[in-house]
Amino acid sequence: MTELGPVAWPPAPIRTERLVLRESEARDRAAFIELFASPEVGTYIGGPRTRDELDRAVPEVPGRRPGFFVVDLDGAMIGMITFDRRGAEHPGHVRPEAGEPALGYMFLPEAWGRGYAAEACAAALDWFTGALPSEPVVLCTQTANDRAMRLAAKLGFTEVERFEEYGAEQWFGVWSSVTPSG
């Protein structure tokens, strides 16, 4: 996994009580288009994209890259989780050299409010801890996104700072599996 470090990709599917985190497949394409075309999903990520644009842009097997998990419920994609290095060009870092792994996620609106995001993100963070145990994980979300703010707290992210980006106040936090000594 070149983007995140020396991790074999893809890992074996990760199973939780209700979900499977797995590599994307061609059967997920329609759900990807639905996800990115959704006005509700697009609220905090710059707005939805048109279905025509997505139909032309989304590859046959979307999201097939290191650090990208499809969240599967009963054989169907309901969302996605990503780990990507946070670029130095963005504000918000916990290391001087930047490049911290950032947790990202999006779920179809019909999956909201059922605890799937918390369950899937917790499982992904557990996987990450095993794969790269000394790496902190960061998360950035708009402060106006109440659901994302609650999930960040539930997952154990600690606020580092707030700043303006993309025309909105952003919340930036860090999560670490390393317990401080002292």
C-alpha positions in Angstrom: 0.0 0.0 0.0 2.1 2.9 -1.2 -0.2 5.7 -0.1 -0.3 4.5 3.5 2.9 2.5 3.9 4.0 -1.1 3.9 0.6 -2.8 4.2 -0.5 -5.7 2.0 -3.6 -4.7 0.0 -6.3 -5.7 -0.1 -6.7 -7.2 3.3 -9.1 -10.0 4.0 -12.7 -8.8 4.4 -13.3 -7.3 7.8 -16.5 -8.6 9.5 -18.4 -6.9 12.2 -21.7 -7.9 13.8 -23.7 -6.6 10.9 -21.3 -5.5 8.2 -18.4 -6.5 5.9 -15.7 -4.1 4.9 -14.3 -5.3 1.6 -12.6 -4.3 -1.6 -14.9 -2.8 -4.2 -16.4 -4.8 -7.0 -18.1 -4.1 -10.3 -21.5 -4.7 -8.6 -20.9 -1.6 -6.4 -20.9 0.8 -9.4 -24.7 1.7 -9.1 -24.3 2.4 -5.4 -21.3 4.7 -6.0 -23.3 6.7 -8.5 -26.2 6.9 -6.0 -23.9 8.0 -3.2 -22.2 10.8 -5.1 -25.5 12.0 -6.7 -27.3 12.2 -3.4 -28.2 15.8 -2.4 -28.1 14.7 1.3 -24.6 13.2 1.0 -23.4 16.1 -1.0 -24.5 18.7 1.6 -21.0 18.8 3.3 -18.8 17.8 0.4 -19.4 20.5 -2.2 -22.8 19.3 -3.4 -24.1 16.3 -5.4 -22.8 15.5 -8.9 -25.2 14.8 -11.8 -25.9 11.2 -12.6 -24.9 11.8 -16.2 -21.5 13.1 -15.1 -21.1 10.2 -12.7 -22.1 7.6 -15.3 -19.3 8.8 -17.6 -16.7 9.2 -14.8 -17.2 6.2 -12.5 -15.1 3.3 -13.7 -16.5 -0.2 -14.0 -14.9 -1.1 -10.7 -14.9 2.1 -8.7 -12.8 2.7 -5.6 -10.3 -0.1 -6.3 -7.3 1.3 -4.5 -5.3 0.9 -1.3 -7.0 2.4 1.7 -10.5 2.1 0.3 -13.2 -0.1 1.8 -16.7 -0.7 0.6 -19.1 -1.1 3.5 -21.4 -4.0 2.7 -24.7 -4.9 4.4 -26.3 -8.2 3.4 -24.4 -8.3 0.1 -25.0 -4.6 -0.9 -22.9 -1.5 -0.7 -24.3 1.0 1.8 -21.2 3.2 2.1 -17.4 3.6 1.9 -14.5 4.2 4.2 -11.1 5.6 3.1 -7.7 6.1 4.6 -5.7 8.7 2.6 -2.6 10.8 3.5 -3.6 14.4 4.3 -1.7 16.6 1.9 0.5 19.4 3.2 -1.5 21.9 1.1 -4.4 21.5 3.5 -4.5 23.1 6.9 -4.7 20.8 9.9 -1.8 18.5 10.8 -0.4 16.8 13.9 3.1 16.3 12.5 5.4 19.0 11.1 5.9 17.0 7.9 2.1 16.4 7.4 0.9 13.4 5.5 -1.1 11.8 8.4 -3.6 9.1 7.4 -7.1 10.7 7.3 -10.2 8.7 7.9 -13.0 9.5 5.5 -16.4 7.9 5.1 -19.7 8.3 3.3 -22.9 6.3 3.6 -26.1 6.2 1.6 -28.9 8.3 3.3 -31.0 5.2 3.9 -28.2 3.8 6.0 -28.0 6.8 8.3 -29.1 6.7 11.9 -28.6 3.0 12.4 -25.1 3.0 13.8 -23.5 1.5 10.7 -21.0 4.4 10.3 -19.8 4.0 13.9 -19.6 0.2 13.6 -17.7 0.3 10.2 -15.4 3.1 11.2 -14.5 1.5 14.5 -13.7 -1.8 12.6 -11.6 0.1 10.1 -9.7 1.9 12.9 -9.0 -1.5 14.6 -7.7 -2.8 11.3 -5.6 0.3 10.9 -4.1 -0.2 14.4 -3.0 -3.6 13.4 -1.6 -2.5 10.1 0.2 0.7 11.1 0.2 0.7 15.0 2.3 3.8 15.5 0.4 6.1 13.1 -2.1 8.6 14.4 -5.3 9.0 12.3 -6.8 12.4 11.6 -10.3 13.4 10.7 -11.6 16.7 9.3 -15.3 17.6 8.9 -17.4 20.7 8.8 -18.5 21.9 12.2 -22.0 22.3 10.8 -22.1 18.5 10.2 -23.6 17.5 13.5 -23.7 13.7 12.7 -20.0 13.7 11.7 -19.1 15.7 14.9 -21.0 13.2 17.1 -19.3 10.2 15.3 -15.9 11.7 15.7 -16.5 12.0 19.5 -17.9 8.5 19.7 -14.9 7.1 17.9 -12.5 8.8 20.3 -11.1 11.6 18.1 -9.8 14.6 20.0 -10.1 18.1 18.7 -6.8 19.6 17.6 -8.0 22.8 15.9 -10.6 24.5 13.8 -10.1 26.5 10.6 -11.8 27.8 7.5 -11.5 25.8 4.4 -13.9 25.3 1.4 -15.9 28.3 2.7 -16.9 26.7 6.0 -15.5 26.1 9.5 -13.7 22.8 9.7 -13.2 20.6 12.8 -9.8 18.8 12.8 -9.2 15.9 15.2 -6.8 13.1 15.9 -7.2 9.5 17.0 -4.4 7.3 18.3 -4.3 3.7 19.4 -1.1 4.5 21.3 -1.8 5.1 25.0 0.4 7.9 26.4 2.7 6.9 29.2 3.2 8.8 32.3 
